[in-house]
Amino acid sequence: MRVLITGATGFIGQPLCRRLADKGHELLVVSRSPEKARAKLPDGTEIRAEVSDFVDTAPEAVINLAGEPIAEGRWTDEKKRRIVESRVETTRAIVELCAGAESAPKVLVSASAMGYYGDQGDREVTEDTAPNHEFVHEICDRWETEARKAESHDVRVAIARIGLVLDTGGGMLAKTLTPFKMGVGGRLGDGKQYMPWIHREDMVRILVFLLERDDLSGPFNASAPNPVTNAEFTQALANQLNRPAVLPAPAIALKIAFGEMSRLLLTGAKMLPERLEDAGFEFRYCRLEDALSEILAAG
Ligand SMILES: NC(=O)c1ccc[n+]([C@@H]2O[C@H](COP(=O)([O-])OP(=O)(O)OC[C@H]3O[C@@H](n4cnc5c(N)ncnc54)[C@H](OP(=O)(O)O)[C@@H]3O)[C@@H](O)[C@H]2O)c1
């Protein structure tokens, strides 16, 4: 299939593109820096700067991952605007491409995040759980609403509400590993907040699963079946590294350092992948210990 991918140069996008190329798909990539992107993508990938640049090359499928990083720096008003608009505008351009194409893509797989649910304390969260209304929910809601507009052009829309993606070379582990290796890692706040996690390999497999399964649409929680609390995550990582996890970061210090963004670190949702499991998706990494052990051995 001819698959258009946004955010292809990112932490999830790069291994996804390699997987799609290995499966024989033709890749069309949107990147703000086409020249820099080339080295990160498989040979033969067609790279252009805007979604609309592909109007003459109608894709048969679209995977939408692009967006300004959320977990970096303080959420100033300007940063919040970029977080929302980078996602909504890229997705709107995809919907416009679907509307304008002689034959619309068959499917749009669009990223969202566990943030859709906002802070949920320790209750179990499935795709049916009502969200807590806060900024992270607003980002995801506007992103998903835009993506679902493609349905009116007969495009199947599947949305992946992504948990914390784990691997070396990016994501939250890239930020966490150094302090833990130095023996100065620790839980964040009281450590009771849930962290739905997923091995990057399973994340790539989920995106391909949603692309290929013609019968699947709507939201899918994309995280492993056994979410853990921050305290459990901290302990598991310390155990894998044979280091102590003795230096908790007090909530007040995180609030001072990161402002409103500290909510990403101090709140969470016990998200369960109910619809993926009902659809028969089999996770390769169900237990955090197994995921961390594989990642740390490979890295
Ligand atoms: N990684 C996680 O743990 C996680 C968890 C939940 C949700 N997600 C979501 O899943 C998506 C992919 O995640 P990722 O970790 O692969 O992200 P990433 O590494 O930050 O890559 C995202 C890509 O989006 C493009 N991008 C960045 N800022 C942009 C902007 N202001 N406007 C337009 N495009 C921009 C970049 O591509 P170019 O520079 O080539 O244009 C970048 O390679 C993201 O939208 C993220 O929010 C990720």
The ligand as a Gaussian input file, in Angstrom:
#p B3LYP/6-31G(d) Opt

LIG

0 1
 N        6.476000       8.647000      22.959000
 C        5.488000       8.544000      23.852000
 O        5.698000       8.033000      24.988000
 C        4.103000       9.028000      23.523000
 C        3.073000       8.861000      24.470000
 C        1.787000       9.298000      24.169000
 C        1.522000       9.905000      22.940000
 N        2.538000      10.069000      22.052000
 C        2.233000      10.776000      20.789000
 O        2.590000       9.998000      19.660000
 C        3.127000      10.832000      18.631000
 C        4.491000      10.281000      18.225000
 O        5.302000      10.219000      19.403000
 P        6.898000      10.265000      19.325000
 O        7.402000       9.958000      20.686000
 O        7.371000       9.462000      18.150000
 O        7.109000      11.828000      19.028000
 P        8.454000      12.604000      18.625000
 O        9.646000      11.722000      18.715000
 O        8.462000      13.878000      19.421000
 O        8.224000      12.907000      17.070000
 C        7.131000      13.644000      16.618000
 C        7.398000      14.150000      15.200000
 O        6.446000      15.198000      14.965000
 C        7.043000      16.228000      14.201000
 N        6.866000      17.505000      14.933000
 C        7.479000      17.918000      16.085000
 N        7.073000      19.166000      16.424000
 C        6.196000      19.538000      15.452000
 C        5.466000      20.734000      15.227000
 N        5.540000      21.784000      16.059000
 N        4.644000      20.768000      14.129000
 C        4.556000      19.714000      13.271000
 N        5.257000      18.573000      13.430000
 C        6.058000      18.491000      14.516000
 C        8.535000      15.918000      14.044000
 O        8.781000      15.546000      12.697000
 P        9.595000      16.503000      11.668000
 O       10.640000      17.224000      12.493000
 O       10.195000      15.535000      10.699000
 O        8.581000      17.406000      11.060000
 C        8.771000      14.750000      15.003000
 O        9.668000      13.804000      14.487000
 C        3.236000      12.248000      19.211000
 O        2.220000      13.071000      18.684000
 C        3.068000      12.064000      20.704000
 O        2.382000      13.122000      21.338000
 C        3.818000       9.642000      22.290000

